[in-house]
């Protein structure tokens, strides 16, 4: 499972991505930590995705079987 955290939901070109979480809960815990660090503990300013099953990768874009929050 991979996680992507967007610090500013209005600018999705800026993000932090981490690969290899063991499950959805681990991904969500990482997201919560990122949000805390940036002073957005309720994730009101940012956004995130947790995804698994890479179907295909393109330069700057990966397609997954499923994404969730």
C-alpha positions in Angstrom: 0.0 0.0 0.0 1.2 3.5 -0.9 0.3 6.8 0.7 0.2 10.2 -0.8 -0.2 13.3 1.4 -1.1 16.7 -0.1 -0.3 19.6 2.3 -2.5 21.9 0.3 -5.7 20.4 -1.2 -5.8 23.4 -3.6 -2.3 22.5 -5.0 -2.0 18.8 -5.8 1.3 19.3 -7.6 2.9 19.4 -4.1 2.9 16.1 -2.3 4.8 13.6 -0.2 4.6 9.9 -1.3 5.6 6.9 0.7 5.5 3.3 -0.6 5.2 0.0 1.2 2.7 0.4 4.1 1.6 -3.0 5.5 -2.1 -2.0 5.6 -4.6 0.9 5.5 -4.2 1.7 9.2 -0.5 2.1 8.8 -1.0 4.5 5.9 -3.6 6.5 7.8 -1.2 6.8 10.9 1.5 8.2 8.6 -1.0 10.7 7.1 -2.0 11.8 10.6 1.6 12.3 11.5 2.3 14.4 8.4 -0.8 16.5 9.2 0.3 17.0 12.8 3.8 18.1 11.7 2.2 20.8 9.4 -0.2 22.0 12.0 -3.3 20.6 10.3 -4.4 17.8 12.6 -7.9 17.6 11.3 -6.6 17.5 7.7 -8.8 20.5 6.7 -6.2 22.2 4.5 -4.6 19.1 3.1 -5.7 15.9 1.6 -4.5 12.3 1.2 -4.9 9.0 -0.6 -3.9 5.5 0.4 -3.7 3.1 -2.6 -2.8 -0.4 -3.5 -2.4 -2.5 -6.6 -0.3 -0.5 -9.0 -1.8 -1.2 -12.4 0.5 1.0 -14.5 3.0 3.7 -14.0 3.6 6.7 -16.2 6.1 9.5 -15.7 4.6 11.5 -12.8 1.5 9.3 -12.6 0.7 5.9 -11.2 -2.6 4.1 -11.7 -3.9 1.9 -8.8 -6.6 -0.7 -8.6 -8.1 1.0 -5.6 -7.6 4.3 -3.6 -9.2 5.2 -0.4 -9.0 7.7 2.5 
